[in-house]
Each structure stands twice: as structure tokens, then as C-alpha cells.
Amino acid sequence: MSEQEITQQIEELKSKLTGNLFEDGETQQAIYELKKQLQPEIETNPEADNFDDEGCLYCGS
């Protein structure tokens, strides 16, 4: 899968987010898995995740 396809999938998943942490859990996990394909280092260094500067995935801020 190309970088553009991964980015497009991430954007599609983001459009499905409801803002409810419990309902969005699986979608957030899918987004994170796609981001790891683009930036494998975020698994061990979450601060390296600079995708859209959207805040902390772990704390939901």
C-alpha cells in the first residue's frame, strides 16, 4: 500500500470518529496501525507521531 493510500485511509477513518472514546476505540486503533506503517518509530517513541499534529493518541487530548 502506498503512502498516499494509507493517508487516504486514515482520513476516511477520522471522518468516522464520533468523539466518544468508547465508541471510537476500534477506529482509533485502526488509525494507529496505519500510522505505524508510515512511521514505525512511533510504536517505541509516541512523541515522534507528527501526523496532522492532532494531539496525544494515548491520552485522548
Buried (B, 14 or more C-beta within 10 A) or exposed (E): EEEEEBBEBBEEBBEEEEEEEEEBEEBBEBBBEBBBEEEEEBEEEEEEBEBEEEEEBEEEE
